[in-house]
Amino acid sequence: MATYRVGLVGAQRGVGLTSQFGVHPDTEVTALCDLNEARLAGVAEDFKVPESGMFTSYDAFLEAPIDIVVVGTPIQLHAEQAIKAMESGKHVLSEVTAAWTIEECGQIVDTVKKTGRTYMLAENMCYVHYIREWKEWVRQGRIGDIFYAESEYIHDIRRLLWDESSGEAFWRLERPPIYYCTHSLGPLLMLMEDRVVRATGAHAGYRVVPNRGPSCLNMEVALFETEKGAIIKILRSQVAPREPGMHYYSLYGTKGFVENDHGNGWEGGKGKLFIEGEMDEYEVIDCPNADPAATPEQMRGGHGSSEHFLVTDFVEALQTDSRPPIDVIRGMDFTVPGICAHESAMNRGTWVDVPHFEW
């Protein structure tokens, strides 16, 4: 079996993903790229990458002998870096979201078609353990046809928006809350085997913090219509004072519903399941982020066992010359609706048609 050589650009945000390449039997981390030389040196030591594999220039990094580029930089750079990597013959695993604009999304799709390289969006919430369990229940038809779904992702990241002492703005300051909806929308679309066709959005202004940038919106809410005629509601905030932060998901089908509890933090918790004809009232279910059978190495990604299963799927796609589960088209299905919803929210909720890319 061939060993794939992996390079990471963005030696902070992308370390969780790359940790799984470091322990996968068919991959090795051989190159790193980051503008921060101290961070670069620290991560290089962790992955035992020699000085010859350390780069501060992305163009020089792409000339290194690598097969896979993990894009873990700020979202504004994802499209440019993914495109350059594929044009230089590398496969790409990109942190979320795929791109900053719809035009960039189209450029990534075109590049995949032109180069024949494999692209996967690294949406780790599709791989948390309870979502994988729900996927099996949906596949079995236990919940029936899904006609409504919703998600809430509340994560107070004010400390990541600007430096309190210097006032320096960080890259996330320009990211509207609903732009970053793949953690919410991705798992729902995967479970429903559906895609969004229309979007509308609304925002709740700037009350928690002053308007220093789009990320400071108190809350954004999106409603999405899907190709199969279902409705999805997504609620997002990056500044609402809530601890712990949380992901909430619910699905309603013709035979029942499933949801995790609002009180769950990042480690998962409990939830509810009701199936008409199987039970008289809902059952309390476990909703763990991590597979109970996961090894310590498989937990190194930082989000339970999700990065392990994500990277395993990506490598298997390369080995079998097949499309990964979240391929370039699916990655854009997860990304584009959030861009459209923010456009709508800035225009008093006007419904927006959501573009869809095809092979």
C-alpha positions as CSV (number, residue, x, y, z in Angstrom):
1,M,0.0,0.0,0.0
2,A,1.4,3.4,-1.0
3,T,2.3,5.9,1.7
4,Y,0.8,9.3,1.1
5,R,3.0,12.2,2.1
6,V,1.0,15.0,3.9
7,G,1.7,18.7,4.1
8,L,-0.2,21.1,6.4
9,V,-0.6,24.8,5.7
10,G,-1.9,26.6,8.8
11,A,0.0,25.1,11.8
12,Q,-2.7,26.1,14.3
13,R,-6.2,25.5,13.0
14,G,-5.2,22.4,11.0
15,V,-3.3,20.5,13.6
16,G,-6.3,18.4,14.8
17,L,-6.9,17.0,11.4
18,T,-3.2,16.5,10.7
19,S,-2.8,14.5,14.0
20,Q,-4.8,11.7,12.4
21,F,-2.5,11.6,9.3
22,G,0.3,11.3,11.8
23,V,-1.0,8.0,13.2
24,H,-2.7,6.6,10.0
25,P,-0.7,3.5,8.8
26,D,-0.7,4.7,5.2
27,T,0.3,8.4,5.6
28,E,3.1,10.4,7.1
29,V,3.4,14.2,7.8
30,T,6.4,15.5,5.9
31,A,5.9,19.2,5.4
32,L,4.5,22.2,7.3
33,C,3.8,25.8,6.3
34,D,3.0,28.7,8.5
35,L,3.9,32.4,8.8
36,N,4.5,32.1,12.5
37,E,8.0,30.6,12.8
38,A,7.7,29.8,16.5
39,R,4.4,28.0,16.0
40,L,5.9,26.2,12.9
41,A,8.8,25.0,15.0
42,G,6.6,23.7,17.8
43,V,4.3,21.7,15.4
44,A,7.3,20.4,13.5
45,E,8.7,19.0,16.7
46,D,5.4,17.3,17.5
47,F,5.2,15.7,14.0
48,K,9.0,15.1,13.8
49,V,9.2,17.1,10.6
50,P,12.8,18.1,9.8
51,E,13.8,21.6,9.1
52,S,13.9,20.9,5.4
53,G,10.1,20.3,5.6
54,M,9.3,23.6,7.3
55,F,8.2,26.6,5.1
56,T,6.9,30.1,5.6
57,S,6.3,30.5,1.8
58,Y,3.2,28.6,0.5
59,D,4.6,28.5,-3.1
60,A,7.9,26.9,-1.8
61,F,5.8,24.5,0.3
62,L,3.9,23.3,-2.8
63,E,7.3,22.4,-4.4
64,A,8.0,19.9,-1.5
65,P,7.5,16.2,-2.2
66,I,4.0,15.9,-0.8
67,D,0.8,14.2,-2.1
68,I,-1.8,15.7,0.2
69,V,-2.3,19.3,1.3
70,V,-4.4,19.9,4.5
71,V,-5.7,23.5,4.3
72,G,-6.0,24.8,7.8
73,T,-5.6,28.6,7.3
74,P,-8.2,31.4,7.7
75,I,-11.2,30.9,5.5
76,Q,-10.4,33.8,3.3
77,L,-7.4,31.8,2.0
78,H,-9.0,28.5,1.5
79,A,-10.0,28.8,-2.2
80,E,-6.7,30.2,-3.4
81,Q,-4.7,27.7,-1.5
82,A,-6.8,24.7,-2.4
83,I,-6.7,25.7,-6.1
84,K,-3.0,26.2,-6.1
85,A,-2.5,22.8,-4.4
86,M,-4.6,20.9,-6.9
87,E,-3.0,22.7,-9.9
88,S,0.4,21.5,-8.5
89,G,-0.8,17.9,-8.5
90,K,-1.8,17.6,-4.8
91,H,-5.0,16.2,-3.3
92,V,-6.8,18.6,-0.8
93,L,-8.5,18.1,2.5
94,S,-9.8,21.6,3.4
95,E,-10.9,22.9,6.8
96,V,-14.4,24.5,6.8
97,T,-15.8,26.4,5.2
98,A,-14.8,25.7,1.6
99,A,-14.5,29.3,0.5
100,W,-15.4,33.0,1.2
101,T,-17.6,33.7,-1.9
102,I,-19.8,31.7,-4.2
103,E,-17.5,32.6,-7.1
104,E,-14.6,31.0,-5.3
105,C,-16.7,27.9,-4.7
106,G,-17.2,27.6,-8.4
107,Q,-13.5,28.0,-9.0
108,I,-12.7,25.2,-6.7
109,V,-15.2,22.9,-8.5
110,D,-13.8,23.8,-11.9
111,T,-10.2,23.1,-10.6
112,V,-11.2,19.6,-9.4
113,K,-12.8,18.9,-12.8
114,K,-9.7,20.2,-14.6
115,T,-7.0,18.5,-12.5
116,G,-8.7,15.3,-11.5
117,R,-7.4,15.7,-8.0
118,T,-9.4,14.6,-5.0
119,Y,-11.0,17.4,-2.8
120,M,-12.8,16.8,0.5
121,L,-14.3,19.3,2.9
122,A,-13.3,18.4,6.4
123,E,-16.7,18.8,8.1
124,N,-16.0,16.9,11.3
125,M,-19.5,17.2,12.8
126,C,-20.7,14.8,10.2
127,Y,-18.5,12.2,11.9
128,V,-19.3,12.7,15.6
129,H,-20.5,9.4,17.1
130,Y,-24.1,10.2,17.7
131,I,-24.6,11.7,14.2
132,R,-23.2,8.5,12.8
133,E,-25.7,6.5,14.9
134,W,-28.6,8.7,13.7
135,K,-27.5,8.2,10.1
136,E,-28.0,4.5,10.5
137,W,-31.5,5.0,12.1
138,V,-32.4,7.2,9.1
139,R,-31.1,4.7,6.7
140,Q,-33.2,2.0,8.3
141,G,-36.3,4.2,7.9
142,R,-37.1,4.4,11.6
143,I,-37.8,8.1,11.6
144,G,-39.6,8.0,8.2
145,D,-39.4,10.8,5.7
146,I,-37.7,13.9,7.2
147,F,-39.7,17.0,6.6
148,Y,-38.1,19.4,9.2
149,A,-34.7,19.7,10.8
150,E,-32.9,22.4,12.9
151,S,-29.6,23.1,14.4
152,E,-28.2,25.7,16.8
153,Y,-24.5,26.4,17.1
154,I,-23.6,28.9,19.9
155,H,-19.9,29.5,20.5
156,D,-18.7,32.7,22.2
157,I,-15.4,33.4,20.5
158,R,-15.1,37.1,21.3
159,R,-11.5,36.4,22.4
160,L,-10.7,35.3,18.8
161,L,-12.1,38.3,17.1
162,W,-9.6,41.0,18.2
163,D,-6.8,41.5,20.7
164,E,-8.2,43.4,23.7
165,S,-4.9,45.0,24.6
166,S,-3.8,46.2,21.1
167,G,-7.1,46.3,19.3
168,E,-5.7,44.2,16.5
169,A,-8.4,42.6,14.4
170,F,-8.2,38.8,13.8
171,W,-9.4,37.1,10.6
172,R,-12.7,35.8,12.2
173,L,-13.9,39.4,12.7
174,E,-15.0,39.5,9.1
175,R,-16.9,36.2,9.2
176,P,-20.7,36.6,9.6
177,P,-22.1,34.0,12.0
178,I,-24.2,32.2,9.4
179,Y,-21.3,32.0,7.0
180,Y,-19.9,29.4,9.4
181,C,-22.9,27.1,9.3
182,T,-21.4,23.9,7.9
183,H,-21.1,22.4,11.4
184,S,-24.9,22.8,11.6
185,L,-26.1,22.4,8.1
186,G,-23.6,19.7,7.0
187,P,-24.8,16.9,9.3
188,L,-28.4,17.7,8.6
189,L,-28.0,17.5,4.8
190,M,-26.0,14.3,5.2
191,L,-28.7,12.7,7.3
192,M,-31.5,13.9,5.0
193,E,-29.6,13.1,1.8
194,D,-30.8,16.5,0.5
195,R,-29.6,19.9,-0.5
196,V,-30.8,23.5,-0.1
197,V,-32.5,25.3,-3.0
198,R,-33.7,28.6,-1.3
199,A,-32.6,30.6,1.7
200,T,-33.7,33.5,3.8
201,G,-32.1,35.0,6.8
202,A,-32.4,37.5,9.6
203,H,-30.1,39.0,12.2
204,A,-30.6,40.5,15.7
205,G,-28.3,43.5,15.4
206,Y,-25.4,44.5,17.6
207,R,-26.2,44.5,21.3
208,V,-23.6,42.2,23.0
209,V,-20.6,44.0,21.4
210,P,-20.3,47.1,19.2
211,N,-20.4,46.6,15.4
212,R,-16.7,46.1,14.7
213,G,-17.4,43.6,11.9
214,P,-20.0,41.1,10.6
215,S,-19.0,38.5,13.2
216,C,-20.3,40.8,16.0
217,L,-23.9,40.3,15.0
218,N,-25.7,39.0,18.1
219,M,-27.4,36.2,16.2
220,E,-28.2,35.1,12.7
221,V,-31.0,32.8,11.8
222,A,-31.5,31.1,8.5
223,L,-34.5,29.2,7.0
224,F,-33.7,26.9,4.1
225,E,-36.0,25.1,1.7
226,T,-34.6,21.8,0.4
227,E,-34.9,20.0,-2.9
228,K,-37.1,17.3,-1.3
229,G,-39.5,19.9,0.1
230,A,-38.2,19.9,3.7
231,I,-37.5,23.0,5.9
232,I,-34.3,23.5,7.9
233,K,-33.7,26.2,10.5
234,I,-30.2,27.2,11.6
235,L,-29.3,29.5,14.4
236,R,-25.8,30.8,14.9
237,S,-24.0,33.2,17.2
238,Q,-20.3,33.9,17.9
239,V,-20.8,36.5,20.6
240,A,-23.8,35.4,22.7
241,P,-22.8,34.9,26.3
242,R,-23.5,31.2,26.8
243,E,-21.5,28.6,28.6
244,P,-20.9,25.9,27.6
245,G,-21.0,26.4,23.9
246,M,-23.1,23.8,22.2
247,H,-24.3,22.1,19.0
248,Y,-28.0,21.2,19.0
249,Y,-29.7,19.1,16.3
250,S,-33.2,17.8,15.7
251,L,-34.9,15.8,13.0
252,Y,-38.7,15.4,12.5
253,G,-39.9,12.6,10.3
254,T,-43.2,10.9,9.4
255,K,-42.5,8.2,12.0
256,G,-40.9,10.1,14.9
257,F,-38.2,12.5,16.0
258,V,-34.6,12.5,17.4
259,E,-32.8,15.4,19.1
260,N,-29.9,16.0,21.4
261,D,-30.4,18.1,24.5
262,H,-29.7,21.9,24.4
263,G,-27.6,21.6,27.5
264,N,-25.0,19.4,25.9
265,G,-21.5,20.9,25.7
266,W,-18.7,19.9,23.4
267,E,-18.4,16.4,24.9
268,G,-21.9,15.4,24.0
269,G,-24.5,14.2,26.4
270,K,-28.1,13.0,26.3
271,G,-30.9,13.3,23.8
272,K,-34.4,12.0,23.0
273,L,-35.8,9.5,20.5
274,F,-39.4,8.8,19.7
275,I,-40.6,6.3,17.1
276,E,-44.3,5.9,16.6
277,G,-45.3,2.2,16.9
278,E,-42.0,1.3,18.6
279,M,-42.5,3.2,21.9
280,D,-45.3,4.9,23.8
281,E,-43.1,7.9,24.8
282,Y,-39.7,9.2,24.0
283,E,-36.6,7.4,25.2
284,V,-33.6,9.2,26.7
285,I,-30.6,8.3,24.5
286,D,-26.8,8.8,24.8
287,C,-25.3,11.3,22.4
288,P,-21.5,11.0,22.7
289,N,-19.2,12.8,20.4
290,A,-16.7,10.0,20.6
291,D,-17.0,6.4,19.6
292,P,-16.9,4.4,22.9
293,A,-14.5,2.0,21.2
294,A,-12.1,4.7,20.0
295,T,-8.4,4.3,21.0
296,P,-6.4,7.2,22.5
297,E,-4.7,7.7,19.2
298,Q,-8.1,8.0,17.4
299,M,-9.1,10.7,19.9
300,R,-6.1,13.0,19.2
301,G,-8.0,15.3,16.8
302,G,-9.7,17.2,19.6
303,H,-13.3,16.6,18.6
304,G,-13.9,13.1,19.9
305,S,-13.2,10.4,17.3
306,S,-14.6,12.5,14.4
307,E,-11.2,13.4,12.8
308,H,-10.2,9.8,12.8
309,F,-13.2,8.6,10.8
310,L,-13.0,11.7,8.5
311,V,-9.3,11.2,7.6
312,T,-9.9,7.4,7.2
313,D,-12.6,8.1,4.6
314,F,-10.4,10.6,2.8
315,V,-7.5,8.2,2.6
316,E,-9.7,5.3,1.5
317,A,-11.1,7.5,-1.3
318,L,-7.5,8.1,-2.6
319,Q,-6.7,4.4,-2.3
320,T,-9.8,3.3,-4.2
321,D,-9.8,6.2,-6.6
322,S,-13.4,7.1,-5.6
323,R,-15.1,10.3,-4.4
324,P,-15.0,11.0,-0.7
325,P,-18.3,11.3,1.2
326,I,-18.0,15.1,1.4
327,D,-16.6,15.6,-2.1
328,V,-16.3,19.0,-3.8
329,I,-19.9,19.1,-4.8
330,R,-21.2,18.2,-1.4
331,G,-18.7,20.6,0.2
332,M,-20.2,23.4,-1.7
333,D,-23.8,22.2,-0.8
334,F,-22.7,22.7,2.8
335,T,-21.0,26.1,2.3
336,V,-23.0,28.1,-0.3
337,P,-26.3,28.3,1.7
338,G,-24.7,30.2,4.5
339,I,-23.4,32.8,2.1
340,C,-26.8,33.2,0.6
341,A,-28.5,33.4,4.0
342,H,-26.3,36.2,5.1
343,E,-27.0,38.1,1.9
344,S,-30.7,37.7,2.7
345,A,-30.3,38.9,6.3
346,M,-28.6,42.0,5.0
347,N,-31.6,42.6,2.7
348,R,-34.4,42.2,5.2
349,G,-35.0,38.6,4.6
350,T,-35.5,38.5,0.8
351,W,-35.5,34.9,-0.3
352,V,-32.4,33.9,-2.3
353,D,-32.0,31.1,-4.8
354,V,-29.1,28.9,-3.7
355,P,-26.7,27.9,-6.6
356,H,-25.8,24.2,-6.9
357,F,-22.8,22.8,-8.7
358,E,-22.8,19.6,-10.7
359,W,-20.3,17.1,-11.9
